[in-house]
Each structure stands twice: as structure tokens, then as C-alpha cells.
Amino acid sequence: MEKEAMEGHVNVMLPQENLRSDLPNGGIVLGHDKEISTLQEEISALRSRQRHLNRRRREALGKLIDLKGSIRVFCRVRPSISTSNIKIKSPVTVEQENIAVRAVGIKKDSSVDRVFDQESTQDDVFHEVKPILRSALDGHNVCILAFGQTGTGKTYTMVSCCLSSIEFKAISEIILSHLSFETANCLQEGTSDNLGAVPRAIQELFSHAAQDTSSTYSFSISMLEVYMGSLRDLLAPRQQPLFRSIEGNTTW
Ligand SMILES: Nc1ncnc2c1ncn2[C@@H]1O[C@H](COP(=O)(O)OP(=O)(O)OP(=O)(O)O)[C@@H](O)[C@H]1O
């Protein structure tokens, strides 16, 4: 029928399902008001369901935070970095939530929310951090910090990033243009497999924000170093301490 109509230049009424054209981007234009209004109804029903599920998710996350506590402590054991081939027995014994350290005849036990052993990966750590980010997007104040002696793996766990990571490239270029050589080196230590918690968190937040069409998000970033009583803005062009505490006196 369609073919005949074209050949004989006859105007015919096509069945409703034929009143549509496929767009190059895979979309479809429907030629009937009724179908459009049905789709609009479906979209608004889906939006309302999405709002309902989001509310339930926030409630569930709130309950989870109440159960697990709003402060969570993880302990990560850095693999030993040995320059010799002599194998020494690790002074650290770990279980899921306990860690024991033996040194000079003293044994010290600690309990935390989760212990990551020497073999743990950046993925394992981020898996525990991920739900907290969701909570940040829901409007809660969130802080993730690493604490430990020098050389214990704070930078590795938190910052290691890979400049070839597409999502992080733009932001890292801005950051790197401000950083000191030494800090920039730390930032560039990672590969795409071992990205630290910070670049992963940025990727995760951007990805959630891009998917959520019902809200507008604005992001800001700051990087500060607290070292030996000095506070340094790592993104400031001049690498001068903002604050220094000398023998109890505070100078600005
Ligand atoms: N989980 C790990 N797996 C492999 N290597 C690690 C791990 N954690 C740390 N390292 C390595 O150990 C070294 C010291 O780690 P890092 O620089 O992150 O320590 P830090 O706690 O930030 O030290 P500082 O306080 O002096 O800045 C680095 O060479 C890092 O690559």
C-alpha cells in the first residue's frame, strides 16, 4: 500500500503506527498526540517512582549510618618495603575487625570497623568509602581523612591518581598547575588500576551528578596540608604557610 501510494502520487492515510520517523540519534518522532501524551504520563509516573525510591534509599542509608555509627575507623596495613632479600616475619596479624602488632616483646591489639591487610587493593578501600559519598550528595556533611606516621601510605591510599584518567584529567591539570613539584609527583604516582580514594570519589560524585537530572550540583575543591603545626594551601600559587604555631604563639 505504501509503495503504490508513492508510485501513483496518491495521498493516502497511513496506519497510525507508520506515522513515525527514526532520528539519526536512535530517537523516534511519533506522529500522534495520543501516543505523546501516553509517553508523558509514563515519564511523570517514572519520575514520581524515582523520587519515592530516592526517599526510601535515603531512609535506608540513614538507618545504616545509625547502626554502624557516624564515625567509622578503618586500618590499612602497608605492604613491607624491603630492600634486602631476607624474609622477616610480619609483626602484624590482622582479622576482619582486629589488628595485633607485636614489637620488642609487646603485643598491642586494636579493634576497628574494618582492617585492610597488606594485600588489600584500592578497590577494597573505595568499596567502603562509596556509600559515604551518596550520603554527601544527599546533603550530609562528610569527611574522609587519613592519619598515620610518615611513610605509612596515606598519600597512596587517598591521592594516587592517573593523569590519563579522562574524568580526572581536566581537574588534575588545574591542580597540577598550582602544585609544588614534590606534591605533583605524589599526585601522579598512581596508574589507572590503583587510583586513590580522592580521584575515585571525584569520578563517583561527577557521575552521580550527571545522572541526576532533578537537581543541580556545584562542586568546589581545596587541598590543605597540615604539617608540623603549619597549614599550607596546596592550591595557592605561592607555597607560603597560612598559619604557623610557634611555642604556643599563633601567627597569621
Ligand atoms: N598499599 C600500598 N601498596 C603498595 N605501596 C604502597 C602502599 N601504601 C604505600 N605504598 C608505598 O609506600 C611509600 C610511602 O607511602 P606514602 O607516600 O603514601 O606515605 P605517607 O603516609 O603519605 O607519607 P608522608 O606522611 O611522609 O607523606 C610510597 O612509595 C607508596 O607508593
The ligand as an ORCA input file, in Angstrom:
! r2SCAN-3c Opt
* xyz 0 1
  N      49.105     -0.246     49.933
  C      50.278      0.015     49.319
  N      50.706     -0.786     48.326
  C      51.869     -0.527     47.698
  N      52.687      0.507     48.002
  C      52.305      1.336     48.970
  C      51.077      1.145     49.693
  N      50.975      2.116     50.619
  C      52.059      2.878     50.458
  N      52.854      2.417     49.494
  C      54.148      2.988     49.095
  O      54.823      3.351     50.276
  C      55.502      4.603     50.118
  C      55.060      5.582     51.191
  O      53.683      5.830     51.042
  P      53.051      7.304     51.119
  O      53.905      8.304     50.447
  O      51.645      7.188     50.636
  O      53.092      7.546     52.683
  P      52.545      8.814     53.517
  O      51.882      8.245     54.726
  O      51.727      9.692     52.659
  O      53.900      9.512     53.929
  P      54.155     11.054     54.400
  O      53.376     11.267     55.661
  O      55.615     11.097     54.639
  O      53.690     11.924     53.273
  C      55.195      5.075     48.704
  O      56.271      4.727     47.871
  C      53.954      4.283     48.312
  O      53.912      4.038     46.920
*
